[in-house]
Amino acid sequence: MNNAYVETLSTGEILVEVQVQKKKIEAYFHEFKNWQEFKDFKKENNDINFIMICPSCGTKHERLLALSRKDNKTSICDDCGTQEALEELSGI
């Protein structure tokens, strides 16, 4: 199965880098209007293993389930979501 590394940029664009047999063959920018559009894209390309990159810490995940408290629209990893929540509670 091919891998695609997915990174959300601060501009709102989503960078998708597709690798075949560990060699980068294609990198392109695509701006999705919403996450449903991205989910539809993933469904159409089910032969690709999408790996989400947390925009906050840069770690790789199968999916990003937390929503950043900084802008209430950026998906981040659970650890970063927990960290942001703790910072908010402590007033940092």
Biopython code that builds the backbone (N, CA, C, O; Angstrom):
import numpy as np
from Bio.PDB.StructureBuilder import StructureBuilder

atoms = [
    (1, "MET", "N", (0.837, -1.176, 0.000)),
    (1, "MET", "CA", (0.000, 0.000, 0.000)),
    (1, "MET", "C", (0.884, 1.243, 0.000)),
    (1, "MET", "O", (1.913, 1.276, 0.676)),
    (2, "ASN", "N", (0.495, 2.237, -0.738)),
    (2, "ASN", "CA", (1.228, 3.500, -0.806)),
    (2, "ASN", "C", (0.872, 4.375, 0.393)),
    (2, "ASN", "O", (-0.223, 4.258, 0.942)),
    (3, "ASN", "N", (1.782, 5.244, 0.798)),
    (3, "ASN", "CA", (1.551, 6.171, 1.898)),
    (3, "ASN", "C", (1.361, 7.574, 1.372)),
    (3, "ASN", "O", (1.983, 7.969, 0.386)),
    (4, "ALA", "N", (0.497, 8.327, 2.035)),
    (4, "ALA", "CA", (0.329, 9.745, 1.748)),
    (4, "ALA", "C", (0.403, 10.479, 3.075)),
    (4, "ALA", "O", (-0.392, 10.219, 3.978)),
    (5, "TYR", "N", (1.350, 11.390, 3.194)),
    (5, "TYR", "CA", (1.494, 12.184, 4.407)),
    (5, "TYR", "C", (0.705, 13.464, 4.224)),
    (5, "TYR", "O", (0.900, 14.185, 3.246)),
    (6, "VAL", "N", (-0.183, 13.748, 5.162)),
    (6, "VAL", "CA", (-1.113, 14.867, 5.040)),
    (6, "VAL", "C", (-0.791, 15.885, 6.122)),
    (6, "VAL", "O", (-0.766, 15.556, 7.308)),
    (7, "GLU", "N", (-0.545, 17.119, 5.711)),
    (7, "GLU", "CA", (-0.180, 18.182, 6.636)),
    (7, "GLU", "C", (-1.049, 19.400, 6.377)),
    (7, "GLU", "O", (-1.162, 19.851, 5.238)),
    (8, "THR", "N", (-1.662, 19.937, 7.423)),
    (8, "THR", "CA", (-2.451, 21.156, 7.303)),
    (8, "THR", "C", (-1.522, 22.340, 7.511)),
    (8, "THR", "O", (-0.825, 22.412, 8.524)),
    (9, "LEU", "N", (-1.505, 23.263, 6.570)),
    (9, "LEU", "CA", (-0.649, 24.434, 6.646)),
    (9, "LEU", "C", (-1.393, 25.592, 7.298)),
    (9, "LEU", "O", (-2.623, 25.586, 7.348)),
    (10, "SER", "N", (-0.666, 26.581, 7.795)),
    (10, "SER", "CA", (-1.295, 27.720, 8.455)),
    (10, "SER", "C", (-2.191, 28.508, 7.504)),
    (10, "SER", "O", (-3.062, 29.250, 7.958)),
    (11, "THR", "N", (-1.997, 28.363, 6.207)),
    (11, "THR", "CA", (-2.818, 29.051, 5.218)),
    (11, "THR", "C", (-4.157, 28.355, 5.001)),
    (11, "THR", "O", (-5.018, 28.877, 4.292)),
    (12, "GLY", "N", (-4.338, 27.188, 5.600)),
    (12, "GLY", "CA", (-5.559, 26.426, 5.418)),
    (12, "GLY", "C", (-5.441, 25.388, 4.317)),
    (12, "GLY", "O", (-6.330, 24.552, 4.153)),
    (13, "GLU", "N", (-4.351, 25.434, 3.562)),
    (13, "GLU", "CA", (-4.138, 24.433, 2.518)),
    (13, "GLU", "C", (-3.707, 23.123, 3.160)),
    (13, "GLU", "O", (-3.161, 23.098, 4.263)),
    (14, "ILE", "N", (-3.957, 22.066, 2.461)),
    (14, "ILE", "CA", (-3.540, 20.748, 2.934)),
    (14, "ILE", "C", (-2.510, 20.204, 1.957)),
    (14, "ILE", "O", (-2.789, 20.060, 0.767)),
    (15, "LEU", "N", (-1.322, 19.904, 2.462)),
    (15, "LEU", "CA", (-0.251, 19.340, 1.654)),
    (15, "LEU", "C", (-0.380, 17.825, 1.700)),
    (15, "LEU", "O", (-0.412, 17.222, 2.774)),
    (16, "VAL", "N", (-0.453, 17.225, 0.531)),
    (16, "VAL", "CA", (-0.512, 15.769, 0.442)),
    (16, "VAL", "C", (0.721, 15.304, -0.313)),
    (16, "VAL", "O", (0.918, 15.669, -1.472)),
    (17, "GLU", "N", (1.546, 14.506, 0.335)),
    (17, "GLU", "CA", (2.760, 13.981, -0.283)),
    (17, "GLU", "C", (2.587, 12.471, -0.404)),
    (17, "GLU", "O", (2.499, 11.764, 0.600)),
    (18, "VAL", "N", (2.539, 11.993, -1.618)),
    (18, "VAL", "CA", (2.297, 10.568, -1.867)),
    (18, "VAL", "C", (3.632, 9.864, -2.094)),
    (18, "VAL", "O", (4.476, 10.348, -2.848)),
    (19, "GLN", "N", (3.814, 8.733, -1.447)),
    (19, "GLN", "CA", (5.026, 7.944, -1.616)),
    (19, "GLN", "C", (4.662, 6.559, -2.120)),
    (19, "GLN", "O", (3.694, 5.959, -1.653)),
    (20, "VAL", "N", (5.425, 6.054, -3.062)),
    (20, "VAL", "CA", (5.244, 4.695, -3.560)),
    (20, "VAL", "C", (6.533, 3.943, -3.284)),
    (20, "VAL", "O", (7.611, 4.354, -3.714)),
    (21, "GLN", "N", (6.412, 2.852, -2.570)),
    (21, "GLN", "CA", (7.562, 2.027, -2.210)),
    (21, "GLN", "C", (8.686, 2.874, -1.618)),
    (21, "GLN", "O", (9.851, 2.738, -1.992)),
    (22, "LYS", "N", (8.315, 3.734, -0.704)),
    (22, "LYS", "CA", (9.228, 4.587, 0.058)),
    (22, "LYS", "C", (9.966, 5.620, -0.794)),
    (22, "LYS", "O", (10.933, 6.217, -0.321)),
    (23, "LYS", "N", (9.544, 5.840, -2.011)),
    (23, "LYS", "CA", (10.137, 6.883, -2.848)),
    (23, "LYS", "C", (9.074, 7.938, -3.102)),
    (23, "LYS", "O", (7.954, 7.621, -3.502)),
    (24, "LYS", "N", (9.432, 9.192, -2.867)),
    (24, "LYS", "CA", (8.473, 10.253, -3.097)),
    (24, "LYS", "C", (8.254, 10.401, -4.599)),
    (24, "LYS", "O", (9.205, 10.650, -5.339)),
    (25, "ILE", "N", (7.035, 10.253, -5.047)),
    (25, "ILE", "CA", (6.767, 10.395, -6.481)),
    (25, "ILE", "C", (5.906, 11.611, -6.805)),
    (25, "ILE", "O", (5.906, 12.087, -7.940)),
    (26, "GLU", "N", (5.181, 12.110, -5.821)),
    (26, "GLU", "CA", (4.288, 13.212, -6.118)),
    (26, "GLU", "C", (4.068, 14.040, -4.862)),
    (26, "GLU", "O", (3.842, 13.484, -3.788)),
    (27, "ALA", "N", (4.131, 15.324, -4.978)),
    (27, "ALA", "CA", (3.785, 16.218, -3.882)),
    (27, "ALA", "C", (2.975, 17.347, -4.480)),
    (27, "ALA", "O", (3.371, 17.945, -5.481)),
    (28, "TYR", "N", (1.867, 17.630, -3.882)),
    (28, "TYR", "CA", (1.050, 18.700, -4.418)),
    (28, "TYR", "C", (0.228, 19.340, -3.302)),
    (28, "TYR", "O", (-0.011, 18.737, -2.256)),
    (29, "PHE", "N", (-0.196, 20.575, -3.553)),
    (29, "PHE", "CA", (-1.050, 21.280, -2.614)),
    (29, "PHE", "C", (-2.484, 21.169, -3.093)),
    (29, "PHE", "O", (-2.762, 21.273, -4.288)),
    (30, "HIS", "N", (-3.362, 20.964, -2.185)),
    (30, "HIS", "CA", (-4.776, 20.965, -2.532)),
    (30, "HIS", "C", (-5.520, 21.601, -1.369)),
    (30, "HIS", "O", (-5.346, 21.196, -0.219)),
    (31, "GLU", "N", (-6.336, 22.581, -1.661)),
    (31, "GLU", "CA", (-7.099, 23.235, -0.611)),
    (31, "GLU", "C", (-8.493, 22.629, -0.574)),
    (31, "GLU", "O", (-9.259, 22.728, -1.533)),
    (32, "PHE", "N", (-8.805, 22.002, 0.550)),
    (32, "PHE", "CA", (-10.118, 21.410, 0.729)),
    (32, "PHE", "C", (-11.006, 22.416, 1.445)),
    (32, "PHE", "O", (-10.558, 23.107, 2.360)),
    (33, "LYS", "N", (-12.264, 22.497, 1.028)),
    (33, "LYS", "CA", (-13.185, 23.452, 1.632)),
    (33, "LYS", "C", (-13.544, 23.058, 3.058)),
    (33, "LYS", "O", (-13.780, 23.912, 3.912)),
    (34, "ASN", "N", (-13.581, 21.751, 3.303)),
    (34, "ASN", "CA", (-13.906, 21.256, 4.643)),
    (34, "ASN", "C", (-13.397, 19.824, 4.757)),
    (34, "ASN", "O", (-12.942, 19.226, 3.782)),
    (35, "TRP", "N", (-13.488, 19.290, 5.975)),
    (35, "TRP", "CA", (-12.963, 17.955, 6.204)),
    (35, "TRP", "C", (-13.787, 16.891, 5.493)),
    (35, "TRP", "O", (-13.265, 15.824, 5.171)),
    (36, "GLN", "N", (-15.085, 17.166, 5.240)),
    (36, "GLN", "CA", (-15.893, 16.198, 4.510)),
    (36, "GLN", "C", (-15.357, 16.025, 3.094)),
    (36, "GLN", "O", (-15.317, 14.910, 2.573)),
    (37, "GLU", "N", (-14.948, 17.124, 2.474)),
    (37, "GLU", "CA", (-14.362, 17.049, 1.128)),
    (37, "GLU", "C", (-13.088, 16.209, 1.153)),
    (37, "GLU", "O", (-12.836, 15.421, 0.241)),
    (38, "PHE", "N", (-12.284, 16.385, 2.209)),
    (38, "PHE", "CA", (-11.067, 15.589, 2.346)),
    (38, "PHE", "C", (-11.409, 14.116, 2.558)),
    (38, "PHE", "O", (-10.752, 13.244, 1.991)),
    (39, "LYS", "N", (-12.439, 13.827, 3.375)),
    (39, "LYS", "CA", (-12.857, 12.436, 3.605)),
    (39, "LYS", "C", (-13.307, 11.789, 2.296)),
    (39, "LYS", "O", (-13.013, 10.620, 2.044)),
    (40, "ASP", "N", (-14.020, 12.552, 1.465)),
    (40, "ASP", "CA", (-14.450, 12.034, 0.168)),
    (40, "ASP", "C", (-13.235, 11.716, -0.707)),
    (40, "ASP", "O", (-13.214, 10.703, -1.406)),
    (41, "PHE", "N", (-12.223, 12.591, -0.664)),
    (41, "PHE", "CA", (-10.976, 12.381, -1.406)),
    (41, "PHE", "C", (-10.299, 11.099, -0.937)),
    (41, "PHE", "O", (-9.832, 10.303, -1.752)),
    (42, "LYS", "N", (-10.247, 10.899, 0.391)),
    (42, "LYS", "CA", (-9.638, 9.688, 0.948)),
    (42, "LYS", "C", (-10.387, 8.445, 0.490)),
    (42, "LYS", "O", (-9.776, 7.435, 0.144)),
    (43, "LYS", "N", (-11.714, 8.524, 0.489)),
    (43, "LYS", "CA", (-12.530, 7.373, 0.101)),
    (43, "LYS", "C", (-12.290, 7.002, -1.356)),
    (43, "LYS", "O", (-12.250, 5.823, -1.704)),
    (44, "GLU", "N", (-12.129, 8.021, -2.211)),
    (44, "GLU", "CA", (-11.870, 7.783, -3.636)),
    (44, "GLU", "C", (-10.483, 7.184, -3.867)),
    (44, "GLU", "O", (-10.249, 6.519, -4.876)),
    (45, "ASN", "N", (-9.576, 7.421, -2.939)),
    (45, "ASN", "CA", (-8.193, 6.948, -3.059)),
    (45, "ASN", "C", (-7.899, 5.935, -1.965)),
    (45, "ASN", "O", (-6.935, 6.088, -1.215)),
    (46, "ASN", "N", (-8.733, 4.891, -1.871)),
    (46, "ASN", "CA", (-8.601, 3.940, -0.777)),
    (46, "ASN", "C", (-7.381, 3.029, -0.884)),
    (46, "ASN", "O", (-7.120, 2.241, 0.025)),
    (47, "ASP", "N", (-6.633, 3.126, -1.980)),
    (47, "ASP", "CA", (-5.407, 2.338, -2.101)),
    (47, "ASP", "C", (-4.213, 3.050, -1.465)),
    (47, "ASP", "O", (-3.089, 2.550, -1.498)),
    (48, "ILE", "N", (-4.472, 4.226, -0.886)),
    (48, "ILE", "CA", (-3.407, 5.017, -0.264)),
    (48, "ILE", "C", (-3.639, 5.044, 1.238)),
    (48, "ILE", "O", (-4.762, 5.266, 1.691)),
    (49, "ASN", "N", (-2.592, 4.819, 2.008)),
    (49, "ASN", "CA", (-2.635, 4.912, 3.460)),
    (49, "ASN", "C", (-2.333, 6.359, 3.851)),
    (49, "ASN", "O", (-1.188, 6.800, 3.752)),
    (50, "PHE", "N", (-3.346, 7.097, 4.293)),
    (50, "PHE", "CA", (-3.158, 8.503, 4.649)),
    (50, "PHE", "C", (-2.642, 8.614, 6.079)),
    (50, "PHE", "O", (-3.240, 8.063, 7.003)),
    (51, "ILE", "N", (-1.545, 9.318, 6.257)),
    (51, "ILE", "CA", (-0.931, 9.533, 7.560)),
    (51, "ILE", "C", (-1.012, 11.021, 7.857)),
    (51, "ILE", "O", (-0.415, 11.834, 7.152)),
    (52, "MET", "N", (-1.753, 11.377, 8.905)),
    (52, "MET", "CA", (-1.953, 12.774, 9.249)),
    (52, "MET", "C", (-0.774, 13.278, 10.081)),
    (52, "MET", "O", (-0.293, 12.582, 10.975)),
    (53, "ILE", "N", (-0.322, 14.471, 9.786)),
    (53, "ILE", "CA", (0.769, 15.095, 10.536)),
    (53, "ILE", "C", (0.175, 16.222, 11.373)),
    (53, "ILE", "O", (-0.454, 17.132, 10.833)),
    (54, "CYS", "N", (0.368, 16.166, 12.669)),
    (54, "CYS", "CA", (-0.168, 17.192, 13.558)),
    (54, "CYS", "C", (0.524, 18.518, 13.259)),
    (54, "CYS", "O", (1.753, 18.585, 13.305)),
    (55, "PRO", "N", (-0.233, 19.578, 12.953)),
    (55, "PRO", "CA", (0.383, 20.859, 12.643)),
    (55, "PRO", "C", (1.016, 21.532, 13.856)),
    (55, "PRO", "O", (1.806, 22.464, 13.708)),
    (56, "SER", "N", (0.676, 21.069, 15.042)),
    (56, "SER", "CA", (1.211, 21.673, 16.249)),
    (56, "SER", "C", (2.567, 21.084, 16.651)),
    (56, "SER", "O", (3.494, 21.822, 16.982)),
    (57, "CYS", "N", (2.677, 19.749, 16.619)),
    (57, "CYS", "CA", (3.918, 19.107, 17.079)),
    (57, "CYS", "C", (4.669, 18.358, 15.985)),
    (57, "CYS", "O", (5.835, 18.007, 16.169)),
    (58, "GLY", "N", (4.020, 18.108, 14.847)),
    (58, "GLY", "CA", (4.689, 17.449, 13.726)),
    (58, "GLY", "C", (4.721, 15.933, 13.781)),
    (58, "GLY", "O", (5.361, 15.304, 12.939)),
    (59, "THR", "N", (4.046, 15.329, 14.752)),
    (59, "THR", "CA", (4.042, 13.870, 14.840)),
    (59, "THR", "C", (3.029, 13.273, 13.866)),
    (59, "THR", "O", (2.096, 13.951, 13.436)),
    (60, "LYS", "N", (3.218, 12.013, 13.527)),
    (60, "LYS", "CA", (2.382, 11.317, 12.555)),
    (60, "LYS", "C", (1.311, 10.492, 13.263)),
    (60, "LYS", "O", (1.580, 9.829, 14.265)),
    (61, "HIS", "N", (0.085, 10.544, 12.720)),
    (61, "HIS", "CA", (-1.045, 9.839, 13.322)),
    (61, "HIS", "C", (-1.951, 9.288, 12.234)),
    (61, "HIS", "O", (-1.936, 9.754, 11.095)),
    (62, "GLU", "N", (-2.741, 8.287, 12.606)),
    (62, "GLU", "CA", (-3.731, 7.739, 11.686)),
    (62, "GLU", "C", (-4.848, 8.738, 11.448)),
    (62, "GLU", "O", (-5.388, 8.824, 10.345)),
    (63, "ARG", "N", (-5.194, 9.495, 12.483)),
    (63, "ARG", "CA", (-6.198, 10.545, 12.362)),
    (63, "ARG", "C", (-5.967, 11.584, 13.455)),
    (63, "ARG", "O", (-5.356, 11.293, 14.483)),
    (64, "LEU", "N", (-6.457, 12.782, 13.225)),
    (64, "LEU", "CA", (-6.353, 13.873, 14.191)),
    (64, "LEU", "C", (-7.753, 14.156, 14.716)),
    (64, "LEU", "O", (-8.619, 14.620, 13.974)),
    (65, "LEU", "N", (-7.972, 13.874, 15.994)),
    (65, "LEU", "CA", (-9.321, 13.956, 16.552)),
    (65, "LEU", "C", (-9.582, 15.200, 17.394)),
    (65, "LEU", "O", (-10.742, 15.512, 17.660)),
    (66, "ALA", "N", (-8.560, 15.912, 17.816)),
    (66, "ALA", "CA", (-8.751, 17.088, 18.661)),
    (66, "ALA", "C", (-8.835, 18.352, 17.808)),
    (66, "ALA", "O", (-8.273, 18.421, 16.714)),
    (67, "LEU", "N", (-9.540, 19.334, 18.325)),
    (67, "LEU", "CA", (-9.668, 20.626, 17.654)),
    (67, "LEU", "C", (-8.879, 21.648, 18.457)),
    (67, "LEU", "O", (-9.058, 21.770, 19.669)),
    (68, "SER", "N", (-8.004, 22.381, 17.774)),
    (68, "SER", "CA", (-7.171, 23.366, 18.458)),
    (68, "SER", "C", (-8.017, 24.456, 19.092)),
    (68, "SER", "O", (-8.951, 24.966, 18.472)),
    (69, "ARG", "N", (-7.695, 24.805, 20.305)),
    (69, "ARG", "CA", (-8.374, 25.896, 20.999)),
    (69, "ARG", "C", (-7.855, 27.247, 20.544)),
    (69, "ARG", "O", (-8.452, 28.278, 20.852)),
    (70, "LYS", "N", (-6.750, 27.250, 19.813)),
    (70, "LYS", "CA", (-6.168, 28.519, 19.357)),
    (70, "LYS", "C", (-6.992, 29.179, 18.273)),
    (70, "LYS", "O", (-7.111, 30.404, 18.238)),
    (71, "ASP", "N", (-7.579, 28.354, 17.363)),
    (71, "ASP", "CA", (-8.388, 28.933, 16.284)),
    (71, "ASP", "C", (-9.730, 28.233, 16.092)),
    (71, "ASP", "O", (-10.531, 28.642, 15.252)),
    (72, "ASN", "N", (-9.975, 27.183, 16.866)),
    (72, "ASN", "CA", (-11.223, 26.412, 16.806)),
    (72, "ASN", "C", (-11.547, 25.857, 15.430)),
    (72, "ASN", "O", (-12.717, 25.651, 15.106)),
    (73, "LYS", "N", (-10.512, 25.608, 14.605)),
    (73, "LYS", "CA", (-10.761, 24.999, 13.296)),
    (73, "LYS", "C", (-9.678, 24.021, 12.858)),
    (73, "LYS", "O", (-9.902, 23.217, 11.953)),
    (74, "THR", "N", (-8.520, 24.080, 13.481)),
    (74, "THR", "CA", (-7.400, 23.224, 13.096)),
    (74, "THR", "C", (-7.448, 21.909, 13.855)),
    (74, "THR", "O", (-7.522, 21.898, 15.084)),
    (75, "SER", "N", (-7.405, 20.805, 13.127)),
    (75, "SER", "CA", (-7.356, 19.486, 13.760)),
    (75, "SER", "C", (-5.928, 19.212, 14.219)),
    (75, "SER", "O", (-4.975, 19.415, 13.467)),
    (76, "ILE", "N", (-5.788, 18.748, 15.465)),
    (76, "ILE", "CA", (-4.487, 18.447, 16.054)),
    (76, "ILE", "C", (-4.571, 17.082, 16.737)),
    (76, "ILE", "O", (-5.655, 16.517, 16.881)),
    (77, "CYS", "N", (-3.420, 16.561, 17.154)),
    (77, "CYS", "CA", (-3.389, 15.252, 17.810)),
    (77, "CYS", "C", (-3.938, 15.355, 19.240)),
    (77, "CYS", "O", (-4.052, 16.446, 19.798)),
    (78, "ASP", "N", (-4.269, 14.208, 19.809)),
    (78, "ASP", "CA", (-4.838, 14.170, 21.160)),
    (78, "ASP", "C", (-3.902, 14.782, 22.196)),
    (78, "ASP", "O", (-4.349, 15.505, 23.086)),
    (79, "ASP", "N", (-2.603, 14.495, 22.084)),
    (79, "ASP", "CA", (-1.645, 15.020, 23.056)),
    (79, "ASP", "C", (-1.611, 16.549, 23.024)),
    (79, "ASP", "O", (-1.586, 17.191, 24.074)),
    (80, "CYS", "N", (-1.610, 17.132, 21.825)),
    (80, "CYS", "CA", (-1.592, 18.597, 21.713)),
    (80, "CYS", "C", (-2.916, 19.187, 22.193)),
    (80, "CYS", "O", (-2.940, 20.256, 22.803)),
    (81, "GLY", "N", (-4.020, 18.484, 21.915)),
    (81, "GLY", "CA", (-5.321, 18.933, 22.399)),
    (81, "GLY", "C", (-5.372, 18.959, 23.918)),
    (81, "GLY", "O", (-5.887, 19.902, 24.517)),
    (82, "THR", "N", (-4.832, 17.914, 24.534)),
    (82, "THR", "CA", (-4.773, 17.853, 25.998)),
    (82, "THR", "C", (-3.889, 18.973, 26.539)),
    (82, "THR", "O", (-4.240, 19.627, 27.521)),
    (83, "GLN", "N", (-2.739, 19.193, 25.895)),
    (83, "GLN", "CA", (-1.813, 20.241, 26.333)),
    (83, "GLN", "C", (-2.466, 21.619, 26.251)),
    (83, "GLN", "O", (-2.337, 22.423, 27.175)),
    (84, "GLU", "N", (-3.167, 21.894, 25.151)),
    (84, "GLU", "CA", (-3.847, 23.185, 25.011)),
    (84, "GLU", "C", (-4.929, 23.355, 26.076)),
    (84, "GLU", "O", (-5.107, 24.450, 26.611)),
    (85, "ALA", "N", (-5.652, 22.277, 26.386)),
    (85, "ALA", "CA", (-6.687, 22.339, 27.414)),
    (85, "ALA", "C", (-6.084, 22.634, 28.785)),
    (85, "ALA", "O", (-6.611, 23.452, 29.539)),
    (86, "LEU", "N", (-4.984, 21.967, 29.101)),
    (86, "LEU", "CA", (-4.323, 22.193, 30.378)),
    (86, "LEU", "C", (-3.777, 23.615, 30.465)),
    (86, "LEU", "O", (-3.864, 24.249, 31.517)),
    (87, "GLU", "N", (-3.217, 24.118, 29.368)),
    (87, "GLU", "CA", (-2.714, 25.497, 29.364)),
    (87, "GLU", "C", (-3.840, 26.491, 29.576)),
    (87, "GLU", "O", (-3.674, 27.487, 30.280)),
    (88, "GLU", "N", (-4.998, 26.215, 28.960)),
    (88, "GLU", "CA", (-6.150, 27.098, 29.117)),
    (88, "GLU", "C", (-6.646, 27.092, 30.579)),
    (88, "GLU", "O", (-6.984, 28.134, 31.141)),
    (89, "LEU", "N", (-6.676, 25.904, 31.164)),
    (89, "LEU", "CA", (-7.130, 25.790, 32.564)),
    (89, "LEU", "C", (-6.177, 26.487, 33.535)),
    (89, "LEU", "O", (-6.605, 27.076, 34.527)),
    (90, "SER", "N", (-4.875, 26.409, 33.234)),
    (90, "SER", "CA", (-3.895, 27.009, 34.142)),
    (90, "SER", "C", (-3.694, 28.488, 33.868)),
    (90, "SER", "O", (-3.028, 29.173, 34.643)),
    (91, "GLY", "N", (-4.261, 28.995, 32.774)),
    (91, "GLY", "CA", (-4.154, 30.420, 32.469)),
    (91, "GLY", "C", (-2.850, 30.824, 31.815)),
    (91, "GLY", "O", (-2.481, 31.998, 31.856)),
    (92, "ILE", "N", (-2.145, 29.885, 31.217)),
    (92, "ILE", "CA", (-0.856, 30.184, 30.550)),
    (92, "ILE", "C", (-1.128, 30.862, 29.243)),
    (92, "ILE", "O", (-0.194, 31.202, 28.517)),
]
sb = StructureBuilder()
sb.init_structure("model")
sb.init_model(0)
sb.init_chain("A")
sb.init_seg("    ")
for serial, (resi, resn, name, xyz) in enumerate(atoms, 1):
    if name == "N":
        sb.init_residue(resn, " ", resi, " ")
    sb.init_atom(name, np.array(xyz, "f"), 0.0, 1.0, " ", f" {name:<3s}", serial, name[0])
structure = sb.get_structure()
